[in-house]
């Protein structure tokens, strides 16, 4: 019986995911370059989501439909991801914020907005909030990238975090080379670079993800975005100031991405995770109405591990938004 219920639950989730497997509103954001926006639901403020490095708006397929039951909710694909055309420039926090502004305006999606960002998307949306403060009425920062986190985590890890990040950059280049040569179907390189999206996301969304990540353009965009993270950090650093009294809810992981499965937490890993909590806590200093919540059972991609926690956080912020 449990197995049957699990299959039904997955099937239901995959049915919702199919909405994210096709382009929706394609808007010219300048120079003939089009970006994809998908909005559903009705009400104000409109909730806008942005996700982690290298991912499209479909990262929110378990969250956006639930929020759309309560208000207008929108996901978008950054340039070069999902169904959005690539840009000649890397996706930096400033360029993403500018793209998003043109996209929302071009689609007629008027503010005010509550912004929800995970990882790099959290940095992008903070820049948006600074650039367009009159239109932003609340923030949910789910493991959002902080401008000083690389240096602070590298220091507490004894230099290991930059080594890990260099490995990620190397992996991106490896996959770009493989994509340019053409992935052999079900090859080891395809599995290493793309994984098994058909298994993880169902037939329709999985096929869309697979098709996107087989393209060299995806890996060029992902590599450029990753390599430009220090630029994004500097852009956010230059803008850093308080958000005023808008509600800011900070969601922080409880599971370390660097823990050894099946082994007790090491002192080094504890120090690393403690520092991450402190970094995330600093966001609560930026608004007079802010709080931090540690999410049990969630890793860095909270929207994937505990989507219900993100939905609850968004609804909580919506209740706090001033008319």
Residue pairs with C-beta under 8 A, 6 or more apart in sequence:
10 202
11 202
13 62
13 202
14 201
14 202
14 203
14 204
14 205
15 202
16 61
16 62
16 65
17 58
17 61
17 62
17 201
17 202
17 204
17 205
18 202
18 204
18 205
19 38
19 40
19 61
19 65
20 38
20 57
20 58
20 61
20 75
20 205
20 208
21 58
21 204
21 205
21 207
21 208
22 83
22 208
23 36
23 82
23 83
24 36
24 37
24 38
24 39
25 36
25 37
25 38
25 39
25 107
26 34
26 35
26 36
26 37
26 83
27 34
27 35
27 37
27 102
27 103
27 106
27 107
28 34
28 106
29 35
29 99
29 102
29 103
29 106
30 102
33 79
33 85
33 87
34 84
34 85
35 76
35 77
35 78
35 79
35 84
35 85
35 99
35 103
36 57
36 76
36 77
36 82
36 83
36 84
37 74
37 75
37 76
37 103
37 104
37 107
37 109
38 57
38 64
38 74
38 75
38 76
39 46
39 72
39 73
39 74
39 75
39 107
39 109
40 64
40 65
40 68
40 72
40 73
41 67
41 68
41 69
41 70
41 71
41 72
41 73
42 71
42 72
43 70
43 71
43 72
44 71
44 72
44 112
45 71
45 72
45 111
45 112
45 113
45 114
45 137
45 138
45 318
45 321
46 71
46 72
46 73
46 74
46 109
46 110
46 111
46 112
46 113
46 114
47 67
47 71
47 72
47 73
47 74
47 113
47 114
47 115
47 116
47 314
47 318
48 73
48 74
48 75
48 76
48 100
48 104
48 113
48 114
48 115
48 116
48 125
49 57
49 59
49 60
49 63
49 64
49 73
49 74
49 75
49 76
49 116
49 117
49 121
50 57
50 76
50 78
50 96
50 100
50 115
50 116
50 117
50 118
50 121
50 122
50 124
50 125
51 57
51 59
51 60
51 117
51 118
51 119
51 120
51 121
51 303
52 59
52 118
52 119
52 120
52 121
52 300
52 301
53 119
53 120
53 222
53 225
53 226
53 229
54 81
54 222
54 225
54 226
55 81
56 77
56 78
56 81
56 82
56 83
56 84
56 209
56 212
57 75
57 76
57 77
57 81
57 82
58 75
58 82
58 201
58 205
58 208
58 209
59 75
59 118
59 301
59 303
59 304
60 75
60 116
60 303
61 201
61 205
62 303
62 304
62 307
63 116
63 303
63 307
63 310
63 311
63 314
64 73
64 74
64 75
65 73
66 307
66 308
66 311
67 73
67 311
67 314
67 315
70 315
70 318
71 318
72 109
74 104
74 109
76 84
76 100
76 103
77 83
77 84
78 84
78 91
78 96
78 99
78 124
78 225
79 85
79 86
79 87
79 91
79 95
79 96
79 99
79 221
80 86
80 87
80 91
80 217
80 218
80 220
80 221
80 222
80 225
81 212
81 218
81 221
81 222
82 212
86 217
86 220
86 221
87 95
87 99
87 221
89 95
90 224
90 225
90 227
90 228
90 231
91 221
91 224
91 225
91 228
92 228
92 231
92 232
92 235
93 120
93 123
93 124
93 126
93 127
93 232
93 235
93 236
94 127
94 131
94 232
94 235
96 124
96 127
96 128
97 124
97 125
97 127
97 128
97 131
97 132
98 131
100 124
100 128
101 128
101 131
101 132
104 110
104 111
104 113
111 132
111 134
111 135
111 136
111 137
112 135
112 136
112 137
112 321
113 135
113 136
113 137
114 136
114 137
114 138
114 139
114 140
114 314
114 317
114 318
114 321
115 125
115 128
115 129
115 136
115 138
115 139
115 140
116 125
116 139
116 140
116 142
116 310
116 314
117 123
117 124
117 125
117 126
117 139
117 140
117 141
117 142
117 144
118 142
118 143
118 144
118 300
118 301
118 302
118 303
119 142
119 143
119 144
119 145
119 300
119 301
120 145
120 225
120 229
120 232
121 144
122 141
122 142
122 143
122 144
122 145
123 144
123 145
123 146
123 147
123 232
123 233
123 236
124 232
125 139
125 144
126 139
126 141
126 144
126 236
126 239
127 232
127 235
127 236
127 239
128 136
129 136
129 139
129 243
130 239
130 241
131 239
133 244
136 246
137 246
137 247
137 321
137 322
138 246
138 247
138 248
138 249
138 317
138 318
138 320
138 321
139 243
139 246
139 247
139 248
139 249
139 287
139 317
140 248
140 249
140 251
140 310
140 313
140 314
140 317
141 248
141 249
141 250
141 251
141 280
141 283
142 251
142 302
142 303
142 310
142 313
143 251
143 252
143 253
143 280
143 300
143 301
143 302
144 250
144 280
144 283
145 229
145 232
145 233
145 236
146 279
146 280
146 282
146 283
147 233
147 234
147 236
147 237
147 240
148 233
148 237
148 279
149 276
149 279
150 161
150 162
150 165
150 229
150 230
150 233
152 275
152 279
153 161
153 272
153 275
153 276
153 279
154 160
154 161
154 162
156 271
156 272
156 275
157 268
157 272
158 268
161 272
164 258
168 226
169 223
169 226
169 227
171 193
172 219
172 222
172 223
172 226
173 223
174 192
174 193
175 189
175 192
175 193
175 219
176 216
176 219
176 220
176 223
178 189
178 190
178 193
179 193
179 214
179 215
179 216
179 218
179 219
180 216
183 189
183 190
183 193
183 194
183 214
184 190
190 214
193 213
193 219
194 209
194 210
194 213
194 214
196 206
197 205
197 206
197 207
197 209
197 210
197 213
198 206
198 207
198 210
199 206
200 206
201 209
212 218
213 219
241 286
242 285
242 286
242 287
243 286
243 287
244 287
244 288
245 287
245 288
245 289
246 287
246 289
246 321
247 287
247 289
247 290
247 317
247 320
247 321
248 283
248 284
248 286
248 287
248 289
248 290
248 291
249 290
249 291
249 293
249 313
249 316
249 317
250 280
250 281
250 283
250 284
250 290
250 291
250 292
250 293
251 292
251 293
251 295
251 298
251 302
251 309
251 310
251 313
252 276
252 277
252 280
252 281
252 292
252 293
252 294
252 295
253 276
253 294
253 295
253 298
253 299
253 300
253 302
254 294
254 295
254 296
254 297
254 298
255 297
255 298
255 299
255 305
256 265
256 269
256 272
256 273
256 299
257 299
257 300
258 269
258 272
259 265
259 269
260 266
260 269
265 273
277 292
277 294
280 292
281 292
283 290
283 292
284 290
284 291
284 292
289 320
293 309
293 313
295 302
295 305
295 306
295 309
296 306
297 305
297 306
298 305
298 306
298 309
299 305
302 309
302 310
303 310
